[in-house]
Each structure stands twice: as structure tokens, then as C-alpha cells.
Amino acid sequence: MNLTRTVGPTAAFRHEALLYGGKADFLEATVPFIREGLRADEPVLAVLEREKIGWLEDALGDDAYDVFFEDMAAVGANPARLIANCRRFASAHPQSPALRGVGEPTGGRRSADALDECRRHEALLNLAFSGDRDLWLLCPYDTEALPESVLEDARATHPLIAEGGAEHTSHCYEHAAGVLAGELPAPPADATELAFSSGNGREVRAFAEQAARSLGLRPEGVENVVFAAGELTANSVLHGGGGGTIIAWSDSDSVVLEVRDRGMLDNPLVGRLRPNVDESRGRGLWLVNQLCNLVQIRSGPHGTAVRVHAS
């Protein structure tokens, strides 16, 4: 695996999946990658689960003090927050000509829905950083712990693959449009729903509060569910044809809300990047992403569905 690069006048985003098997394989690839970045005065961000941060701290020794470590369980519990986190890191080093990152969103025990959102996150990274900064992002995928379908997703969302000490172009790589296509699974048969328009915001909030309280969510969780319902339905009224449907059900220990309308989102990064002070659109989805455990958005010619999970 070639760890050096020439930094030129044109920004280049290098997005690479590292397919590894176990601790030794992980460290064999990531430690030299990080050390080469530090040697070249490139700020290095590592967003990983706590156990792997510990592995790297032990292996790097004193070099670990120069790495910006962040806990994936805190930063990326909702994968839709990760692009903004990466942008914050880049913005904190405006004078650095090049940056490096190690990020493993699929680590830990992710649900099937969360893994699907990790796939979408990886695809959207290619849009979020295209031509923006000279950032080399290495994304580890554990071949011993992850199902083959997730490894296939890694090959589809990363232009480059590192495996067994070598790297190559991914022959399965799809541009974001292909990866982002598809719809959400249908809600369960026992889900409850409410039609809404501009005149029944209070009814919507009461509907969401009842759904949250019926599962016994703590007060903060109830507040988050009610806030998400208000923001998402207000977006539908303003931008989605004047109204829509809100659906609620429980999933294990979470409340799930889904808001459907006839609108279509034209920006797949909406809600993932912090809006500027003078921007009104996208602010509601941004806030919902900060408060909820998981947010799933599907939008196309037939309308938009936003599904949030909160506990």
C-alpha cells in the first residue's frame, strides 16, 4: 500500500476502503498510514470505536498525542452526522495543504437500518468532498465481523480498495446516484398514521407525544420525538405540497416516525451539513439529525419519506 502522495494545486479527495481481518491486520495498515501523515505534517483524524482507539494509542506510542481521536459511538451514532464532523476537522486546519482521516462507521453493533445509512454516508462523502480539500480518507471494514453484503457496499462506495497490503481500483464502484436509489421498507401493519396539513400542527405534536410516551421514553426522548415531528411536518407543509402523512410505530426500544409528502429533495446532502446563518432550508433536517438516533431519507419523483428513530 503506497502511503505517500504528492500534494498539488488542485484539491483531491481520496476515498479508500481498507478490508482487514482482525486486530493485527487493522494495525498493520492503519499505523503506517497515520505515521506517514504525521511525518508529512498532515493533520490526522481517527473516528473509531473506543476499543480500536485503544489499539492505536498503544501501537503509536507518543505519536498518538498528535492524532485527533474521536469516539464513533458519540460522534457517529447517527451516521448522518459524520460528514459535518469531517468538515469541522477540515475547517479547523485551513492552512494545512493536506489532511488524513481514518473512519469506521460500520464498527460496533449496528442495526440493519444503521448499516444501510452507513452505506449512504459513504456514497455521499464522494459528493461532499469532491474538489473541496486534499483529504485522504481510509475507511476500515472488518472482513471477520461484517456480512458479505456490507463488504460489497464498501466496494460500491469507495473508488479505491486496500486489501492484503495492496491497493487497487474498485471494479464495483458506483457513483452516488446508483447507491442512493431505493425505498424504505414498508411500515408494520400495526403502525398508526395521521394526515396533516397547515392547520393541524398541534394535533401532529400530540400524535407524536402519545407515540413516544406509549413506549415509555424518558422525557428528553419524548421532547426529541415531538420536535422531530413538528420540524418534518412543517417542512412538508412548506416544501412538500402543503401536507402529507405521519406514521408512528415502535421498534425494539425505539419510537419510529415517518413523514411522507409529495415533494422531492434536490440536494442529497440536505440535513448533513450545518446550514449557514442566512439559510433557512435544511435547518429543520439538520436539527433532527442532531437529536435522533437514526434518520433515513428517501426522495424521488413520487415523493419524499423521512424516517426517524428515537429512544
Phi, psi and omega in degrees: 000120180283118187262352181259163178205160175258123181270116183253185182288342180261127181297141181223126176261121179249115187243112191230132175268131175257112176266113185229162178232097176090174187300310184299318180295320178300310183291325181299329180267318188280324182297310177297324179299315180291316182296323178295322176297315179296321179299326181270012181060035176261120175303138184238126175251133176233113180248106189215167173292156189304320183301317183284332171299317177299318177304312184292320179299318178294317184287326183277338182063226182297335179297337182298334181294340182265001180259140176270100181267140173220144183279119181300327181296331179269313186283320189240027176307317167261111184302339181292349178273349192286326181295317178297322178296319178293322177294322177299318178298314179297319181292333180286350181230061186294336182270353182278124181291339182212152182225156173229152177214148171237118182223128182236081182293337183272004178289165180077193183258083179274143173288168178300320179296317181293321178297323177295323177289330173298319177300315180294321176302313181298321178294319183287337174304324181294335174274319187294330185243008179296117178071014186264300179222158176278086184239127175254113184247121179254123187244103182287142175227122184276109182290343180272344185244337187260147176292157182301328180299324179288323176295324175295321176298321179299318180291331181280338186252356180239125178295333182237146180234130172250129184202132178060033178082000179236163178227153181205164175288138179284124178279352181256003186298132176242141173292163191307322184303319181291321182287326187277351180293157177121170181236164176283152173300152181294146174299159179292162184296333182269010178294148176255152183218160181216128173281142181224158175211195185292345187261357186232043177300321179295321178295322178298313181296321177294321177300313181293320180296318179297318179298319181290317182290329181296336178267354179079031178296149175296160184307320180297320178295321177298316179299319181295320179295315180295318179298314181299317180298317180296315181294315185291319179289327175296320176299319180296319179297318184281320190237354187244028176096010175096357180172190181173210181228136173248133184236143181224144173199172178253147179221104185058244182256020182241151167266136178244127174243139175229129178246125180241140175211183185265001182281173178222128179280131181262357180234108183292348179267002182301135181087348182260341179245135180298124180294149173293163183302325184269007179259131177261322181288140178091347183293320180297314179294324176301312181294320178298320178297328180285334186262333188258153182295323184205138177230126180241127182237129173229129184218139180196190183302336183266003177129185184234139173236130175239120183245125180241143177245129181219146180218000000 
